[in-house]
Amino acid sequence: MKIKILLLVVLPLFFYGCTTTKAQVKNKQPEQNVTKQRNVIFILSDDHRYDYMGFTGKVPWLKTPNMDKLANEGAYMKNAFVTTSLCSPSRASILTGQYSHVHTIVDNYAPDPGNLTYFPEYLQKAGYQTAFFGKWHMGDHSDKQQPGFDHWESFAGQGVYYDVTLNINGNRVTYKDSTYTTDLLTEHTIDWLEKRDKNKPFFAYLSHKAVHAAFKPAKRHKGMYKGNKITRPKTFAQTINDEYKKLKWPEWVKDQRHSWHGVDYMYHQKTDLDSMVVDYTETLMGVDESIGSVMDWLKANNLDENTVVIYMGDNGFSWGEHGLIDKRHAYEESIKVPMLVRCPELFEGGKIINAMVQNVDIAPTILELANVNKPDNMSGYSFIRVLNGDTKNWRKKIFYEYFWEYDFPMTPTVFAVRTDKYKYIRYYGIWDSNELYDLENDPDEMYNIIEKPEHQELVKSLAGELYDWLEKTRGMNIPLKRTIKYPWGDYKYEKQY
């Protein structure tokens, strides 16, 4: 089914004409495809919510022409999820194909245990040339070069939007504050693609800082959405009144409304929800243009038909649902992510894929594209056949986990199982209510029905499936990490000697 996108008829010039990336390149002679292995470009954004793309219609005034075009020419994975909604655990799951409790990078500080293999290492052995550009932020805050990549460009920790210092293959280069990081990473990715060995297949991993808080758009986008507002979600809940209590939400959710991750005290800033969303969407425009620049380069070099392009977010983001902002929790807007896939030679475009896929599926999928067998220790599955309509014996449920963090104690340890119809959420370490939602009749997850007598067998069944999954995947032990607390209250991981 074709996705109807009126945006592609007439587009404002600033979406295409003002980017500083090298999208405008002359057409060249087609390069010879020397192997059956597919070229792959994987573009990852940070904190991009699944429905904040123009073609979804969620935000009527949001325009993302390049994401819209990618969806129209490829596949929109409507039900893409992460296994943990947090930067480092999600990125580790993408790179290893494993759940958080398996790779044990359970939060943004947990170190790489030293026994992990990242899927680009298998690509290198299969003859690929590989490159990484952007935010690593997995295992620690270092910018050091990681295994699996022939070419490396990264920055420490979360990075910055302006005045960034990149570690380029061991040499650190600082760029002046007029240089926007999203544009810079895109330019460098295209430069590498230009200079690569044309006789080898390639894998490029473009990992943006955007759209992580604190949001800072490119100067050309600042103010473009000024004054716009979003419709408050049904679960925004203005006050803790009697009607609010009938919803049966856990007490920690009600309490978090007034915390760092709540709408009443967002990131401890004196701001309002709409202003923050405007900053977020303006920052997103740089990511959209980055996608457009990469696609323009592929087309100019006659590689757009046979190169697989995957766009994805590392986790979702709440904008007022249940009175929350940010991620971590198991509600839809947190665990669901945008995912777009394009390769005309591989499958017909304009598809909406309803099958549930997860971040642990990225590694097996890219390995199949490289004709590499999936290692036994990967939990995910290649979704290539799903792109061609084959969903026989495909997963009917997804599992989710999040482990309580010292630095952000507002959200407890969470385990969840989600089917097409129901979601069961179970908490660990707190005296509070678990949750059950009927997603078909209550997609906003407003009414917690876990206490309903008619659902007790369902609760028992889903809880059993959750524990079966944990037992099968060696997840019945919480992977604790050695920590020390500094006098000012921060927790850091203690080095082992």
Buried (B, 14 or more C-beta within 10 A) or exposed (E): EEBEBEBEEEBEEEBBEEBBBBBEBEEEEEEEBEBEBBBBBBBBBBBBBBBBBBBBEBBEEBBBBBBBBBBBBBBBBBBBBBBBBBBBBBBBBBBBBBBBBBBBBBBBBBBBEEEBBBBBBBBBEBBBBBBBBBBBBBBBBBBEBBEBBBBBBBBBBBBBBBEBBBBBEEEEEEBEEEBBBBBBBBBBBBEBBEEBEEEBBBBBBBBBBBBBBEBBBBEBBBEBBEEBBBEBBEBBBEEEEEEBEEBBBBEBBBBBBBBBBBBEBBEEEEEEBBBBBBBBBBBBBBBBBBBBBBBBBBBBBBBBBBBBBBBBBBBBBBBBBBBBBBBBBBBBBBBBBBBBBBBEEBBEBBBEBEBBBBBBBBBBBBBBBBEBEBBEEBBBBBBBBBBEEEBEEEBEBBBBBBBBBBEBEBBBBBBBBBBEEBBBBBBEEEEBBBBBBBBEEBEBBBBBBBEBEEBEEBBEEBBEBBBEBBEEBEBEEBBEBEEEEEEEEEBEBEEEE
